[in-house]
Amino acid sequence: MQDRTSSLEELLHIMDKLLSPEGCPWDREQTHASLVRYLLEESYEVIDAIQRQDRDGLREELGDLLLQVVFHAALAEREGWFDFGDVAQTVSRKMVGRHPHVFGSLHLESSDAVMENWEDFKKKEGKKHLLEGIPAMLPALMRAEKMQEKASRVGFDWDGIEGALEKIKEEADELARAQGDAEVREETGDLFFALVNVARFKGVESEQALQAANDKFARRFRYIEEQLGLRQRDLKEASLQEMDDLWEEAKSRGL
């Protein structure tokens, strides 16, 4: 293991060099806004490495994500707002303040007890509304799940999964009856929201579940393409029945 202090100091020094007048022209042109796409990309690449259980990849992708944090902090320092030390100190104080059961005298024995007290910790930090702090830019399924979780902690929830399942049927019926683009869009959103609720009751993360379904669809559709290619057939030439038969064949092969 590398020395944490010296490794971090080296990275901060490299960032300063890149942004210096003698540094990289591309880096010097960047702003917080221009770097947003890279922050998102690196975050998703970290998630991808975790899902693939790629330890070496995770180490590399965490480094790339850390670079984005260092980059933003360096830009902020040049604006006279704050520096990396301020960022680290702020989150350190936040973690100590939100864990009085670790750094103080409060006694909490379970994860559930911690989560029950978590919102109280946030209120002490000045947050006025329960859903405050959930980023609007989160993927829609993830945002819905986080809002439902927060509402559930204060008792705004179904008594059991039966109510959530009935809500899916209700929303599906309303979508079937919907007329006009605006109403169809609204009812589609309500159905997605209800599906997230059921997934939450089942302990499933909706975003991951849908990504897994996307991956499964891609594998099976690729199989269809490959099999048609072996028959020297084009996708546009194949009938729906032929493609559906190949889909079932892919499914039977565990794809």
N, C-alpha and C positions, 0 to 999 in steps of 0.2 A: 504494500500500500504506500502511496506517495504521501508526503507531508502535506496536510490540507492547507495550512497557511501559506506555505511557499508556492504551492500549485495555484492557488487563487490569486496570489500577488503576481505570479507570472502571467496569468490570463489578463488581469487588469492592466499590466504593463503593455502587453501585446495590443490590447484595445486602444490604449492611449497612443501607441506608436502608429497604429492604422489611421487614427483620426488627426494625427499631427500634420502640419503643413508639408512635411516630407513623406507623409504616408500614402495611403491608397486613395486615388481620386474617387472611385466608386463609393467607398465607405464614407468619405467626407460629404458626399452629396445626399446621403440618406437622412430621412426624418423619421419620427415616431410613426407617422402615417404610412410612409413607404415601406416600413419594416413589418407591418401588420401581417401581410401575406406569408412572410417567412416564419413569423411567430406561430401562425396557425399550422403551416406545413410541418415545422419541427415538432409541434405538439402531437400531431397525428402520426408522425414517424416514430415517436416514442411509444405511442399506443400500439402501433403495428408491431414493434419489436417485442413488447410485452406479450401480445397475443400469440406471436410466433415462438415465445419462450427463447428468444435469441439473446443470450447473456452478453456476448460481445457487441451485438448490434445495439442493445439497450445502453451499454456504457457509452458507445459512440453517439447515439441519438440524444442521450441526456446531456452530453457535452455540447452538442449543437444547440439544444434548448437553453442551456446555461449561457451560451454565447449571446443569445438574443437578449437575455436579462441584462447581461453586462453591457451590451450595445446600447440598450435603452437608457440604462443608468448613466453611461458615459455621455450620451447626448444630453440628458437632463443636467448633468454636471456642467456642460458647456453653456447651457441656458441659465445657469445659476439657480436651478430649482432644488436639486439634491444630488447626492452621489451614491455610489454603490454601498458605502458604509451606512448611509441613512436608510437605504432599502433593507439591508440586513438587520439593522437595529430595530426598525419598525416592526418587521415580522417576528423578531425575537421577543419583543415586548408583548406583541399580540398573543403569541403562543403561551407565554408565561401567564398572561392575564386570563386566557381562556382555559387554562389547566390548573386551577387552584387545588384540584385533587392530587396534583403531582408536585406543584411548587408551593402550595399553601396547606392549610389545615382542613379544607373540605374533604369529606370522605365519600367517594362514589365507588361502588363495587362492580358495576356492569357497564357495558357499552350503551345500553338503553338509558341508564341513569345519566350518563355523560351527555347523550343527545337531548334528553329532556331539559338539561340545564344550559345547553349550548345557546339557545335563543336568548336566555336571560343574560348570558355573557355579552352577546352582541348588543342588546339593548343598553347595557352599561356603557358601551362604546359609542352610543349616540344614534343607533339605528331605530327609526320610529315605526316602520311597517314590517310586517312579518315576511313579505316577499321581497323586501328591499335587499339588493345585493346579488340577486340572481341575474346574471348578464343576459341582456336581450339578444346578444349575438351567439348564444349557445345553440347547438343543433336543436331543432324544434322538439324532438322526442325527449332529449335530455332535459330541456328546460321544463317541459310539461311534468316530467317525473320529479324534478326537484321542487316544483311548486306544490305538487300533490303531497310529497313527503312532508314539507313544511306545514301545510294545512292539516295534515293528519296528526301531527304532534300536538295540535291544540284542540283535537277532537272533531275537526271538520272532515269526516270520512264515513264510508259505509261501515255498517256493523260487521259485514263479512263479504266474501267475494260474490255471493249470490246477487247482492244489489248492484255490484259493478258489472256482472254479466248481463243482468237485465237492462242496464243502461246501454250496453252495446247493441242489444236487439232494438231498443227504442231509437237509438241514433241511426242504425241501419235502415229502419223503416222510414225515418224522417228524410234520410238521404234519397231513398227510393222515390219519395213523393215530391222532392224538391224541384222547383221550377226556376229557371233563370240562372245565369252565371253566379251572381252574388249569393243566392240561397244555396246553390250546390256547393260552392266553395265553403260557405259557413258550416253546412251540415257535414261536409267531408272532414273539416277540422274538428268538429265535435266528436265524430266517430274515432278519429285518431286519438283524441284526448281520452276517450272512454277506453280504448284498447290499452293505452299506457297505464290506466288505472288497474285494469285486470292483471297486466304484467307485473305491476308493483305488488299486488296481493300474492302473486305466484313467486315473488322474489327474483324476477327476471328484469335485467336492465334492457329497456326497450331499444335503445340505440344499438347495443351489441346484438340483440336478437334480430333486428332488421338487417344489420350488416352481415350476419351469418346467413340470413335468407338470401341476400344479394349474392354472396359468394357461392351459395348452393346453386342459384339460378345460373350464374356464370359458368360453373363447372358443367352443369347438365346441358346448357345450350352449346358450349364448346364441343361436347361429345356429339351433339346432333350435327354440327358443322363438320367435324372430323369424319363421322360415319358417312355423311352424304358425299364428302370429298373422296372417300375410298370407292364410292359407287359412281364417281365422276358426275355427281349431281350438284347443281347449284341450289342455294337456299330458296331462291325465287321460283325454282322449278318444282320443288317438293310440295306435296299437298299437306294440309294441316294434319290429316290423319297419319301420314308418314312421319311427320315431325313429332307428333304426339306419341307414336309407337316407340320412336327412338328415345324420347324423354322418359318413358316408362322403363325402357331398357337401361338407360343411365341410372335411373332410380334403383333398379334391381341390382345394379353393380355397386351400389353404395356411394354413388357420386352425389 
